[in-house]
């Protein structure tokens, strides 16, 4: 049975994406390997928040190629979205898949859903993919104009380009990240906490444009996981015996702002109980979805991950302070204590705002 190995770099959001990638490959019949050396396919899920993160990814590509020269190497994640041609030029890389196509990595990479042992693991050509999916229609996001050309020009990468030949160029699947609406979600189990505190990413992307940060350009606009899906994922974890769950995101405080203002019972899988007091007909804020988790699950302890200072609303602070089922924990990032630096960073708070928020949280 072909085996795969996912190696994650960077933040918890990347780790959450990695868990969803593992789910993709397992659903298609591959089994997880214990190390890259045992895998037929190695997926490197990269970070690009610093130049050091890029360097770590390049070093990992060289290491995998040295340890397992027969493995197919797929590079995905933020570095793949930002600099796909740079990665594709590295020896040993077979496939570069940006965050724009990360939700379809296994679909792109594996030509056979049933990966029987006698079937040689190989990658499907773009031509075949276009001709077999959706009854001959090009799948969404895989149209020729959506593939980033190697030289950065406007000319599209031809649809017949393939990586089945190990001597051919690496195939690149990258498109406009701001047109991307998919959100990968699967629980991440933290070994440091003895796998007792799974982390569920419920938000991705960012609508801020801080002057120092590349994240919006590699993860796209803010996107929220459907509240019904959140409840189902947490209930699955509770039924499996987990007592505490962490909810996280790239900009967690913005959860729900992109969701349509429609009745929750029709918009989110018929979960009428998500029609909450104070927000009739919709669940469009972090405090609302926290209330929904408390109301719709038997989770004993909920922990809220990093939330920007301006998103710690009075309602959220009050709920965290008053509920015995929410960890008394506030992770409030601070980029600088200098007003002028924060202005140049295009941050939406000033030192006085941060101090006031911390004092309010502390008092509660």
SETIKOL-637043 format. One line per field, with one value per residue: residue number from 0; z, x, y of N, C-alpha, C in turn; residue in one letter. Coordinates in steps of 0.02 Angstrom, whole numbers, plus 50000, padded with zeros to 5 digits. Each point is the difference from the previous one (the first is absolute). Layout:
REM SETIKOL-637043
i <- (NUM/...)
n_zz <- (Z/...)
n_xx <- (X/...)
n_yy <- (Y/...)
ca_zz <- (Z/...)
ca_xx <- (X/...)
ca_yy <- (Y/...)
c_zz <- (Z/...)
c_xx <- (X/...)
c_yy <- (Y/...)
aa <- (A/...)
This chain:
REM SETIKOL-637043
i <- (0/1/2/3/4/5/6/7/8/9/10/11/12/13/14/15/16/17/18/19/20/21/22/23/24/25/26/27/28/29/30/31/32/33/34/35/36/37/38/39/40/41/42/43/44/45/46/47/48/49/50/51/52/53/54/55/56/57/58/59/60/61/62/63/64/65/66/67/68/69/70/71/72/73/74/75/76/77/78/79/80/81/82/83/84/85/86/87/88/89/90/91/92/93/94/95/96/97/98/99/100/101/102/103/104/105/106/107/108/109/110/111/112/113/114/115/116/117/118/119/120/121/122/123/124/125/126/127/128/129/130/131/132/133/134/135/136/137/138/139/140/141/142/143/144/145/146/147/148/149/150/151/152/153/154/155/156/157/158/159/160/161/162/163/164/165/166/167/168/169/170/171/172/173/174/175/176/177/178/179/180/181/182/183/184/185/186/187/188/189/190/191/192/193/194/195/196/197/198/199/200/201/202/203/204/205/206/207/208/209/210/211/212/213/214/215/216/217/218/219/220/221/222/223/224/225/226/227/228/229/230/231/232/233/234/235/236/237/238/239/240/241/242/243/244/245/246/247/248/249/250/251/252/253/254/255/256/257/258/259/260/261/262/263/264/265/266/267/268/269/270/271/272/273/274/275/276/277/278/279/280/281/282/283/284/285/286/287/288/289/290/291/292/293/294/295/296/297/298/299/300/301/302/303/304/305/306/307/308/309/310/311/312/313/314/315/316/317/318/319/320/321/322/323/324/325/326/327/328/329/330/331/332/333/334/335/336/337/338/339/340/341/342/343/344/345/346/347/348/349/350/351/352/353/354/355/356/357/358/359/360/361/362/363)
n_zz <- (50000/49952/50021/50044/49996/50048/49978/50059/49975/50054/49990/50049/49964/49991/50065/50007/49955/50035/50053/49968/49985/50062/50018/49957/50018/50063/49984/49970/50058/50009/50026/50061/49981/50032/49938/49975/50035/50033/49981/49963/50041/49993/50044/49976/50058/49958/50031/50001/50065/49994/49984/50066/49998/49952/50036/50052/49960/49977/50063/50015/49946/50016/50062/49981/49955/50050/50046/49955/49958/50018/50055/49989/49984/50042/49975/50057/50015/50049/50009/49992/50039/50041/49996/49962/49959/50054/50027/49946/50005/50061/49998/49971/49987/50013/50053/49977/50060/49977/50047/49941/49996/50060/49995/49945/50046/50041/49986/50006/50057/50016/49950/50052/50009/49966/50048/49959/50037/49957/50021/49948/50055/49972/49969/50004/49934/49989/49943/50033/50046/49951/49971/50064/50023/50039/49979/50003/50050/49989/50050/50046/49977/49953/49984/49935/49998/50039/49954/50051/49948/49979/49947/50028/49936/49958/49964/49986/50054/49949/49982/49950/50036/50006/50057/49957/49959/50035/49935/50003/49981/50058/50014/49982/50059/49973/50037/49982/50052/49975/49950/50047/50002/49983/50051/50005/50024/50046/50052/50036/50008/50054/49975/50003/49981/49979/49945/50052/49962/49962/49945/49998/49938/50021/49988/49940/49979/49968/50023/50050/49995/50050/50009/50055/49984/49983/50060/49994/49977/50053/50041/49970/49979/50050/50023/50011/50044/49962/50036/49954/49956/50030/50006/49936/49983/50038/49977/49941/50016/50020/49947/49976/50046/49954/50051/49965/49971/49957/49996/49937/49977/49937/49998/50054/50022/49938/50039/49946/49993/49972/50052/49959/49999/50013/50000/50060/50011/49952/50027/50057/49952/50009/50024/50016/50041/49939/50000/50017/50065/49981/49963/50002/49977/50039/49980/50016/50061/50022/50033/49942/49965/50044/50000/49934/50007/50045/49956/49948/50044/50018/49960/50037/49954/49987/49958/50007/49939/49967/50033/49945/50027/49937/49999/50054/49977/50024/49948/49961/50025/49999/49939/49981/50029/49971/49944/50041/49941/50009/49972/50061/49935/49994/49938/50018/49936/50009/49947/50033/50045/49939/50015/49990/50034/50046/49996/50001/50051/50003/50063/50024/50038/50057/50027/49997/49937/49987/50031/49971/49944/50011/50019/49947/49961/50026/49997/49939)
n_xx <- (50043/49991/50055/49976/50034/49968/50041/49984/49998/50021/49947/49956/49990/50066/50007/49951/50030/50055/49963/49976/50063/50017/49947/50021/50063/49980/49960/50059/50004/50035/50055/49996/50056/50046/50027/50032/50046/49942/49994/49947/49962/50039/49957/50031/49971/50016/50045/49982/49986/50054/50057/50005/49935/50013/50051/49959/49955/50045/50020/49935/49993/50056/49978/49938/50024/50039/49952/49960/50048/49965/49998/49936/50026/49950/50005/49970/49947/50019/50056/49963/49958/50049/50036/49948/50019/50013/49945/49963/50044/49980/50058/49963/49982/49946/49974/49980/49970/49977/49992/50002/50044/50017/49938/50041/50046/49966/49949/50042/50025/49943/50019/50012/49935/49995/50041/49980/50027/49960/49966/50037/50026/49960/50021/49940/49998/50015/50023/50024/50027/50016/50021/50017/50012/49947/50004/50065/49969/50035/50030/49961/50031/49984/49967/50017/49954/49979/50036/50039/50015/50049/49989/49939/50000/49962/50047/49947/50011/50026/49939/50040/50022/50049/49995/49966/50033/50041/50012/49934/49978/50007/49944/49967/49970/49994/49953/49958/50039/49989/50003/50041/49953/50040/49980/50064/49972/50044/49981/50039/50038/50005/50057/50011/49937/50043/49991/49999/50032/49955/50029/49946/50024/49971/50059/50002/50060/50010/49956/50044/50030/50024/50038/50006/49937/50024/49975/49971/50062/50005/49958/50000/49939/49973/50004/49936/50017/49958/49957/49958/50049/50006/49935/49995/50050/49975/49939/50031/50035/49944/49968/50058/49974/50005/50032/50055/49978/50050/49968/50020/50041/50005/49937/50004/50017/50021/49999/49967/50048/50022/49967/49956/49964/49997/49942/50028/49935/50004/50039/49990/49968/49955/50055/49936/50034/50027/49933/50052/49991/49975/49995/49936/49993/50051/50056/50017/50012/50061/49974/49968/50055/50032/49949/50004/50066/49991/49957/50040/50047/50027/50036/50047/50048/49985/50050/50000/50023/50053/49983/49996/50036/49994/50012/50034/49939/49960/49961/50053/50024/49939/49994/50061/49986/49941/50023/49980/49970/50017/50058/50021/50000/50042/50003/50033/50009/50063/49996/49977/50041/50022/49973/50059/50027/49953/50008/50065/49984/49964/50021/49948/50055/49999/50058/49968/49982/50061/50026/49955/50013/50066/49993/49961/50041/50051/49964/49981)
n_yy <- (49940/50046/50031/50044/50057/50033/50047/50027/50061/50032/50038/50009/50055/50002/49990/50045/50038/49987/50010/50053/50013/49983/50034/50047/49988/50001/50051/50010/49970/50057/49974/50029/50028/49966/50001/50054/49967/49991/50063/49984/50036/50054/50025/50052/50013/50049/50037/50064/49998/49962/50031/49997/50015/50043/50020/49995/50027/50043/50008/50003/50038/50032/50005/50014/50041/50019/50003/50027/49984/49947/50036/50005/50059/50012/50060/50012/50037/50041/49965/49946/50032/50019/49944/49983/50049/50037/49975/50012/50050/49984/49970/49953/50063/49964/50028/50059/49999/50057/50046/50031/49949/50021/50023/49999/50003/49961/50037/50050/49975/49975/49962/49959/50004/49942/50017/49953/49951/49969/50056/50016/50026/50044/50053/50028/49996/50064/49975/49947/50041/50041/49944/49987/50061/49998/49937/50008/50030/50055/49968/50025/50054/49955/50055/49998/50050/49950/49969/50011/50037/49959/50039/49990/49981/50034/49970/49963/49963/49966/49981/49987/50051/49957/49965/49963/50041/49961/49999/50001/50060/50031/49970/50054/49997/50059/50029/50048/50012/50060/49956/49981/49954/49951/49963/49982/49945/49986/49964/50041/49947/50037/49975/50066/49994/49954/50036/50039/50044/49970/50023/50039/50005/50056/50029/50027/50021/50058/50045/49995/50058/49965/50052/49963/49986/49940/49986/50060/50009/49960/50032/50059/50013/50033/49937/49987/49954/49967/50036/49976/50015/50058/50005/49980/50040/50048/49988/49996/50054/50030/49975/50025/50041/50048/50029/50016/50055/50014/50058/49999/50048/50020/50017/49962/50060/49988/49945/49978/50045/49944/49977/49972/50055/49935/49971/49990/49993/50048/50046/49969/49967/50050/50027/49991/49960/50009/50002/50039/50005/50057/49944/50020/49937/50011/49970/50062/49976/50012/50051/50008/49987/50037/50044/49995/50003/50048/50026/49987/50006/49942/50040/49971/50008/50063/49999/50066/49989/50019/50055/50038/50050/50024/49934/50019/49985/50047/49982/49998/50057/50024/49974/50018/50058/49997/49972/49952/49998/50063/49981/50016/50014/50050/49979/50056/49991/50017/50039/50052/50028/50011/50058/50028/49949/50001/50066/49993/49961/50056/49996/49967/50000/50033/50017/50058/49983/49979/50052/50039/49967/50000/50063/50006/49965/50032/50055/49979)
ca_zz <- (50000/49999/50062/49993/50061/49999/50047/50006/50022/50018/50052/50012/49941/49954/50028/49988/49929/49992/50023/49947/49945/50018/49991/49928/49974/50030/49967/49934/50006/50022/50072/50023/50015/50063/49984/49927/49969/49984/49963/49928/49987/50056/49992/50042/50010/50018/50027/49966/50038/50003/49953/50033/49987/49932/50002/50031/49950/49949/50031/50006/49933/49988/50045/49977/49937/50017/50038/49964/49932/49960/50023/49967/50047/49989/50043/50004/50054/49988/49957/49933/49973/49988/49953/49971/49950/50037/50027/49945/49971/50045/49982/50040/50009/49946/49996/50043/50007/50044/50045/49959/49979/50052/50017/49949/49989/49986/49938/49945/49998/49995/49944/50016/50068/50032/49993/50015/49999/49934/49957/50008/50020/49953/50000/49941/49960/50002/49944/50022/50053/49969/49959/50036/50056/49986/49935/49945/50011/50042/50069/50023/50024/49961/49931/49980/50020/50072/50016/49998/49954/50033/49992/50028/49950/49998/49961/50044/49996/49959/50038/49991/50037/50045/50038/50002/49982/50053/49971/49976/50048/50051/49986/50047/50008/50041/49970/50041/50067/50022/49973/50033/50053/50038/50064/50025/50072/50032/50065/50009/50067/50024/50038/50062/50049/50001/49957/50038/49985/49927/49977/49941/49965/49977/49959/49962/49962/50037/49961/50017/49955/50039/49953/50009/50001/49935/50009/49957/49930/49990/50027/49973/50041/50059/49986/50062/49996/50013/50070/50005/49994/50063/50051/49985/50013/50072/50027/49983/50048/50066/49998/50001/50067/50015/50047/49987/49930/49987/49934/49977/49933/49982/50032/50030/50020/49942/49981/49989/49965/49929/49991/49980/50052/49986/50057/50011/49990/49929/49971/50030/50010/50039/50072/50022/50064/49990/50001/50070/50030/49986/49929/49969/49929/49972/50046/49959/50040/50040/50062/49984/49988/50065/50033/49966/50021/50068/50000/49956/50014/50071/50012/50069/50004/49936/50005/49943/49982/49991/49975/49998/50054/49982/49994/50067/50016/50069/50003/50001/50065/50050/49992/50022/50073/50038/49988/50029/49948/49957/50034/50018/49964/49947/49959/49967/49969/49998/49953/50024/50049/49974/49959/49931/49965/49984/49943/49938/49988/49982/50049/50014/50070/50025/50067/50052/49990/50023/50074/50025/49988/50047/50066/50002/50004/50065/50050/49992)
ca_xx <- (49957/50041/49999/50013/50023/49991/50043/49974/50045/49968/49950/49948/49957/50032/49991/49931/49997/50033/49953/49950/50034/50003/49933/49991/50036/49972/49936/50014/50028/50069/50009/50054/50066/50028/50052/50005/50039/49957/49942/50000/49985/50016/49969/50031/49950/50050/49987/50042/49994/50068/50047/50023/49950/50013/50062/49985/49964/50049/50042/49960/49997/50065/50005/49955/50028/50060/49981/49951/50002/49945/49938/49973/50000/49950/50010/49939/50002/50009/50058/49980/49956/50037/50056/49996/50052/50063/49998/49998/50067/50043/50005/49962/49930/49957/49937/49993/49929/49990/49943/49940/49979/50020/49943/49993/50067/49996/49962/50045/50060/49989/49955/49953/49973/50017/50072/50015/50072/50027/49997/50059/49982/50025/49960/49959/50016/49948/49956/49955/49958/49949/49956/49963/49961/49939/49976/50035/50010/50057/49979/50008/50067/50051/49999/50068/50022/50011/50065/50051/50053/50066/50038/49963/49965/49928/49984/49981/50034/49957/49962/50028/50062/49995/50060/50009/50069/50042/50048/49964/49995/49949/49935/49982/49929/49992/49957/49989/49980/49944/49940/49995/49949/50002/50034/50017/49990/50004/50031/50071/50011/50062/50037/50024/49947/49984/49942/49938/49972/50001/49992/49958/50002/49933/50004/50062/50006/50001/49981/50044/50056/50056/50054/50056/49976/49986/49949/49941/50016/50010/49942/49939/49953/49975/49947/49977/49973/49929/49988/49977/50059/50037/49964/50009/50070/50011/49962/50037/50055/49972/49979/50061/50028/50040/49966/50018/50014/50021/49981/50053/49994/50051/49974/49942/49949/49959/49955/49929/49987/49989/49942/49940/49951/49940/49979/50048/49968/50002/50066/50054/49985/49941/50012/49959/50023/50050/49965/50015/49977/50044/50018/49948/50003/50067/50056/50049/50053/50036/49964/49941/50017/50019/49937/49972/50038/49979/49931/49987/50046/50012/50071/50011/50043/50016/50054/50001/50069/50020/49951/50029/49973/49938/49945/49978/49943/49975/49960/50045/50034/49951/49984/50058/50007/49943/49986/50049/50022/50049/50064/50013/50062/49994/50060/49988/50065/50022/50056/50047/49975/50013/49945/50022/50012/49934/49973/50035/49978/49929/49961/49937/49996/50056/50019/49949/49945/50021/50002/49931/49969/50029/49974/49930/50002/50027/49949/49946)
ca_yy <- (50060/50062/50039/50071/50033/50072/50038/50068/50053/50062/50014/49951/49997/49954/49933/49981/49983/49935/49948/49992/49966/49929/49973/49992/49943/49939/49986/49973/49933/49997/49994/50044/49971/50026/50048/50010/49946/49943/50023/50007/50070/50044/50065/50050/50052/50051/50067/50049/50062/50028/49968/49939/49947/49978/49962/49936/49959/49978/49949/49939/49969/49966/49943/49947/49973/49960/49940/49959/50028/49975/50030/50059/50056/50052/50058/50040/50048/50072/50011/49979/50052/50062/49995/49933/49986/49990/49932/49952/49994/49962/49929/49953/50020/49975/50035/50059/50014/50057/49997/50006/49933/49953/49958/49948/49972/49928/49992/50017/49959/49928/49986/49947/50004/49937/49990/49930/49989/49984/50059/50042/50068/50049/50061/50008/50059/50050/49985/49947/50026/50043/49960/49948/50026/50037/49978/50032/50071/50015/50012/50069/50016/49966/50023/50018/50067/50003/49971/50052/49981/50000/50062/50055/50038/49988/49941/49945/49936/49956/49951/49933/49993/49943/49984/49927/49988/50030/50047/50060/50053/49992/50031/50053/50014/50061/50051/50059/49978/50040/49970/49934/50001/49937/50002/49934/49994/49935/50011/49987/49973/50028/49950/50029/49992/49929/49991/50008/50065/50011/50068/50002/50065/50018/50060/50004/50061/50063/50058/50055/50010/50026/50014/49953/49931/49969/49948/50006/49987/49928/49964/50028/50039/49966/49951/49968/49933/49998/49983/49931/49956/50006/49960/49929/49980/49998/49943/49940/49996/49984/49930/49960/50001/50059/50044/50070/50017/50069/50027/50046/50026/50050/50061/49967/50048/50018/49945/50014/50063/49987/49956/50037/50014/49961/49961/49947/49935/49982/50013/49961/49930/49987/50000/50056/50024/50052/50063/50013/50063/50057/50001/49960/49987/49993/49990/50036/50028/49950/49987/49961/49930/49972/49983/49942/49941/49984/49977/49943/49945/49985/50011/50023/50060/50032/50049/50045/50016/50070/50047/50067/50041/50035/49952/49980/50043/49993/49939/49942/50000/49981/49929/49961/50007/49973/49929/49953/49953/50033/50010/50070/50008/50050/50007/50064/50017/50070/50006/50051/50047/50067/50026/50015/49936/49970/50037/49979/49931/50001/49963/50033/50019/50038/49975/50015/49954/49934/50001/50001/49934/49953/50016/49978/49927/49982/50014/49950)
c_zz <- (50000/50065/49985/50066/49991/50053/49999/50027/50024/50052/50008/49941/49948/50024/49988/49927/49987/50022/49947/49939/50014/49988/49925/49974/50029/49967/49931/50003/50018/50075/50021/50015/50064/49988/49924/49965/49979/49951/49925/49979/50064/49986/50050/50002/50031/50031/49961/50037/50008/49947/50030/49988/49929/49997/50030/49950/49947/50028/50006/49933/49985/50043/49976/49937/50014/50034/49960/49928/49956/50018/49954/50052/49977/50049/49997/50055/49978/49955/49928/49967/49980/49945/49966/49950/50034/50027/49944/49969/50043/49979/50047/50009/49940/49989/50050/50001/50050/50047/49962/49980/50053/50017/49950/49987/49981/49935/49939/49992/49984/49945/50015/50072/50039/49988/50021/49994/49931/49953/50014/50018/49952/50004/49935/49963/50004/49945/50021/50053/49970/49963/50037/50055/49975/49929/49943/50009/50046/50071/50020/50026/49961/49927/49981/50025/50074/50020/49990/49954/50033/49995/50025/49949/50002/49963/50047/49991/49961/50042/49995/50040/50053/50039/50005/49982/50051/49973/49975/50055/50052/49978/50056/50000/50048/49963/50051/50068/50024/49970/50034/50058/50043/50066/50023/50075/50021/50066/49999/50072/50023/50043/50067/50056/50001/49962/50036/49983/49925/49983/49935/49970/49973/49956/49964/49963/50044/49954/50018/49949/50038/49954/50002/49984/49931/50003/49956/49928/49987/50029/49979/50050/50059/49982/50064/49986/50021/50072/50010/49996/50064/50054/49987/50016/50076/50032/49984/50049/50070/50004/50001/50067/50019/50042/49987/49926/49996/49932/49981/49930/49986/50031/50032/50018/49944/49979/49992/49960/49926/49988/49981/50059/49981/50061/50008/49986/49928/49971/50024/50019/50047/50075/50031/50065/49993/49993/50072/50026/49986/49927/49962/49925/49972/50055/49965/50042/50041/50064/49987/49989/50063/50039/49969/50020/50070/50000/49965/50011/50076/50017/50069/50003/49929/50012/49935/49987/49989/49969/50005/50053/49983/49994/50067/50021/50072/50008/50004/50068/50055/49996/50024/50076/50038/49991/50031/49948/49952/50041/50013/49973/49945/49965/49956/49968/50001/49956/50025/50053/49979/49955/49928/49961/49981/49942/49935/49982/49974/50047/50020/50074/50016/50070/50053/49993/50028/50076/50029/49993/50050/50071/50007/50007/50069/50055/49998/50024)
c_xx <- (50044/49992/50017/50026/49991/50045/49978/50052/49958/49945/49949/49952/50028/49994/49929/49990/50031/49956/49947/50031/50005/49933/49987/50032/49974/49934/50010/50042/50073/50003/50057/50064/50026/50055/50001/50036/49957/49944/50011/49988/50016/49971/50032/49953/50036/49971/50043/50001/50068/50043/50027/49952/50009/50062/49988/49966/50048/50046/49963/49994/50065/50006/49958/50029/50061/49980/49956/49995/49942/49933/49979/49994/49950/50014/49937/50008/50017/50059/49983/49954/50039/50052/50000/50055/50067/50003/50003/50068/50047/50002/49960/49926/49959/49939/49998/49927/49992/49942/49934/49972/50014/49943/49991/50067/49996/49964/50044/50055/49988/49949/49947/49976/50016/50074/50018/50075/50028/50000/50061/49979/50032/49955/49962/50020/49942/49949/49949/49952/49943/49949/49956/49956/49940/49975/50029/50012/50060/49976/50015/50071/50055/49998/50069/50022/50015/50068/50054/50057/50068/50036/49963/49963/49926/49981/49987/50045/49955/49970/50030/50063/49993/50064/50009/50071/50044/50050/49966/49999/49946/49936/49984/49925/49994/49954/49990/49972/49940/49934/49984/49951/50002/50037/50012/49991/50003/50036/50075/50010/50070/50037/50025/49948/49974/49936/49934/49964/50002/49984/49960/50002/49931/50000/50066/50001/49996/49983/50041/50056/50058/50062/50056/49981/49980/49938/49938/50013/50014/49942/49934/49957/49976/49942/49984/49974/49926/49986/49974/50057/50041/49969/50011/50070/50011/49962/50035/50058/49975/49980/50060/50035/50040/49959/50013/50017/50021/49973/50050/49985/50058/49982/49934/49944/49954/49952/49929/49986/49986/49938/49939/49953/49935/49983/50045/49970/50001/50070/50052/49976/49943/50010/49965/50025/50055/49968/50001/49970/50050/50021/49948/50012/50070/50051/50060/50055/50032/49962/49938/50017/50025/49938/49969/50035/49979/49929/49990/50047/50005/50074/50010/50040/50016/50054/50001/50072/50008/49944/50030/49967/49934/49940/49980/49944/49979/49959/50045/50036/49952/49984/50058/50006/49945/49989/50053/50027/50050/50063/50011/50069/49988/50067/49989/50066/50013/50061/50053/49966/50009/49942/50022/50014/49934/49967/50033/49983/49928/49959/49938/49992/50062/50017/49947/49940/50017/50000/49929/49968/50027/49974/49927/49998/50024/49948/49944/50022)
c_yy <- (50062/50039/50073/50027/50075/50031/50072/50047/50060/49995/49944/49995/49953/49928/49975/49981/49931/49942/49988/49966/49925/49967/49989/49936/49934/49981/49970/49936/49996/49995/50044/49962/50032/50051/50009/49943/49941/50018/49999/50072/50039/50068/50048/50060/50060/50063/50049/50067/50034/49966/49936/49943/49973/49955/49931/49954/49974/49946/49934/49965/49962/49938/49941/49968/49956/49935/49953/50025/49978/50034/50058/50055/50052/50057/50043/50052/50070/50016/49980/50051/50061/49994/49932/49984/49985/49929/49949/49989/49958/49926/49956/50017/49977/50044/50057/50019/50057/49990/50004/49932/49947/49952/49943/49966/49926/49987/50014/49948/49927/49985/49948/50008/49937/49986/49928/49989/49987/50059/50043/50071/50049/50061/50006/50062/50049/49987/49947/50025/50042/49958/49951/50027/50039/49987/50041/50074/50010/50013/50072/50011/49967/50019/50025/50068/50005/49973/50052/49979/50006/50066/50061/50041/49982/49937/49941/49940/49953/49944/49931/49988/49945/49991/49925/49981/50034/50050/50064/50053/49984/50034/50049/50010/50059/50047/50056/49980/50040/49978/49934/50003/49937/50010/49928/49997/49927/50010/49983/49977/50018/49949/50027/49994/49928/49986/50008/50065/50014/50073/49999/50070/50015/50063/50000/50067/50062/50058/50062/50005/50033/50004/49948/49928/49975/49955/50011/49980/49926/49959/50030/50036/49958/49955/49963/49930/50003/49979/49929/49951/50003/49956/49925/49976/49994/49942/49934/49990/49982/49927/49952/50003/50062/50049/50073/50008/50072/50021/50054/50024/50047/50068/49982/50048/50021/49945/50025/50063/49989/49958/50041/50010/49965/49959/49940/49931/49978/50007/49951/49930/49985/49998/50059/50030/50053/50069/50025/50064/50055/50004/49959/49992/49992/49987/50031/50032/49945/49984/49958/49927/49967/49980/49937/49936/49979/49971/49934/49941/49990/50007/50029/50064/50024/50052/50041/50021/50075/50043/50070/50044/50033/49954/49970/50048/49990/49936/49939/49995/49975/49925/49956/50002/49962/49925/49956/49951/50032/50013/50075/50019/50051/50007/50061/50024/50075/50005/50050/50042/50072/50023/50011/49936/49967/50036/49978/49928/49995/49956/50041/50017/50041/49974/50013/49953/49931/49997/49998/49931/49949/50013/49976/49924/49978/50010/49949/49932)
aa <- (X/X/X/X/X/X/X/X/X/X/X/X/X/X/X/X/X/X/X/X/X/X/X/X/X/X/X/X/X/X/X/X/X/X/X/X/X/X/X/X/X/X/X/X/X/X/X/X/X/X/X/X/X/X/X/X/X/X/X/X/X/X/X/X/X/X/X/X/X/X/X/X/X/X/X/X/X/X/X/X/X/X/X/X/X/X/X/X/X/X/X/X/X/X/X/X/X/X/X/X/X/X/X/X/X/X/X/X/X/X/X/X/X/X/X/X/X/X/X/X/X/X/X/X/X/X/X/X/X/X/X/X/X/X/X/X/X/X/X/X/X/X/X/X/X/X/X/X/X/X/X/X/X/X/X/X/X/X/X/X/X/X/X/X/X/X/X/X/X/X/X/X/X/X/X/X/X/X/X/X/X/X/X/X/X/X/X/X/X/X/X/X/X/X/X/X/X/X/X/X/X/X/X/X/X/X/X/X/X/X/X/X/X/X/X/X/X/X/X/X/X/X/X/X/X/X/X/X/X/X/X/X/X/X/X/X/X/X/X/X/X/X/X/X/X/X/X/X/X/X/X/X/X/X/X/X/X/X/X/X/X/X/X/X/X/X/X/X/X/X/X/X/X/X/X/X/X/X/X/X/X/X/X/X/X/X/X/X/X/X/X/X/X/X/X/X/X/X/X/X/X/X/X/X/X/X/X/X/X/X/X/X/X/X/X/X/X/X/X/X/X/X/X/X/X/X/X/X/X/X/X/X/X/X/X/X/X/X/X/X/X/X/X/X/X/X/X/X/X/X/X/X/X/X/X/X/X/X/X/X/X/X/X/X)
